[in-house]
Amino acid sequence: MYLKVTELLNQIESELKVAKLWTVIAPSEEAMQSTAPFFCDTMPLENWLQFVFLPRMRALVEGRLPLPQQIAVCPIAEEAFKHLGSHTLLLINRIADLDELLSGQREQSVERA
């Protein structure tokens, strides 16, 4: 399971870069203190994925700690990236793959790729 999660996390990172949603500018300390879901009040979803989600998930994998079993990032990703059209289809699919692997559920409305 950890190997497959790592593979999907790496693919999500790669797709963020392909879609030009990866940045070298980290969010401020204040932005990182958000308590809102997906830090939606302090940063765009791509920043949350890059600076919060991916590092936290990788830390769980590296520590062989329990992984979340109730996860649904795909619906918010579809909404956040819909203005980018097909440029983020693979990214959304990899997020949906991770949701499905961890929770057993796939909440995806856009086509699978």
C-alpha positions in Angstrom: 0.0 0.0 0.0 2.7 2.5 0.9 4.5 1.9 -2.4 1.4 2.6 -4.4 0.6 5.7 -2.3 4.2 7.0 -2.9 3.8 6.3 -6.6 0.5 8.3 -6.7 2.0 11.2 -4.7 4.9 11.4 -7.1 2.4 11.4 -10.0 0.4 14.2 -8.4 3.6 16.2 -8.0 4.5 15.6 -11.6 1.1 16.6 -12.9 1.2 19.8 -10.9 4.4 20.6 -12.6 3.1 19.7 -16.1 0.1 21.9 -15.5 2.5 24.7 -14.3 0.8 24.8 -10.9 4.0 24.1 -9.0 5.8 27.0 -7.4 9.1 27.7 -5.7 7.5 30.4 -3.5 6.3 28.9 -0.3 3.1 30.3 1.4 3.7 32.6 4.4 3.8 31.3 7.9 0.4 32.9 8.5 -1.1 31.1 5.5 0.2 27.8 6.8 -1.6 28.3 10.1 -5.0 28.0 8.5 -7.6 25.7 10.1 -10.0 25.8 7.1 -10.4 22.7 5.0 -7.7 22.6 2.3 -6.5 26.0 3.7 -9.0 27.5 1.3 -9.0 30.8 3.2 -5.3 31.4 2.7 -4.1 29.7 -0.4 -5.1 28.2 -3.8 -5.6 24.4 -3.8 -2.4 23.8 -5.8 -0.4 25.4 -3.0 -2.2 23.3 -0.4 -1.4 20.2 -2.4 2.3 21.1 -2.8 3.1 22.5 0.7 0.6 20.7 3.0 -0.9 17.6 1.5 2.1 16.0 -0.3 4.5 16.6 2.6 2.1 15.3 5.2 1.2 12.2 3.2 4.9 11.5 2.5 5.7 11.8 6.2 3.0 9.2 6.9 4.4 6.9 4.3 8.0 7.3 5.4 7.0 6.7 9.0 4.8 3.8 8.0 2.1 5.5 10.0 -1.7 4.9 9.5 -2.9 6.5 6.3 -6.3 8.3 6.1 -9.2 6.1 5.3 -11.8 8.8 4.7 -10.4 11.1 2.0 -12.1 13.0 -0.8 -9.8 15.5 -2.4 -11.0 15.0 -6.0 -14.3 16.9 -5.7 -12.5 20.1 -4.5 -9.8 19.6 -7.2 -12.4 19.3 -9.9 -13.9 22.6 -8.7 -10.6 24.4 -8.2 -9.1 23.4 -11.6 -12.2 23.4 -13.8 -11.2 26.8 -15.3 -8.0 25.1 -16.6 -9.9 22.5 -18.7 -8.2 19.4 -20.0 -4.8 20.6 -18.8 -5.5 19.2 -15.3 -7.4 16.0 -16.3 -4.5 13.7 -15.5 -3.9 15.6 -12.2 -7.5 15.2 -11.2 -7.4 11.5 -12.2 -4.3 10.8 -10.0 -6.0 12.6 -7.1 -9.1 10.5 -7.6 -6.9 7.4 -7.8 -5.4 8.2 -4.4 -8.8 8.9 -2.9 -10.0 5.5 -4.2 -7.0 3.7 -3.0 -7.2 5.1 0.6 -11.0 5.3 1.1 -12.3 2.8 -1.4 -14.5 5.5 -2.9 -14.0 7.5 -6.1 -16.0 10.8 -6.2 -15.1 12.0 -9.7 -17.4 13.7 -12.1 -14.9 14.4 -15.0 -13.9 11.6 -17.3 -11.2 9.2 -16.3 -7.9 9.3 -18.1 
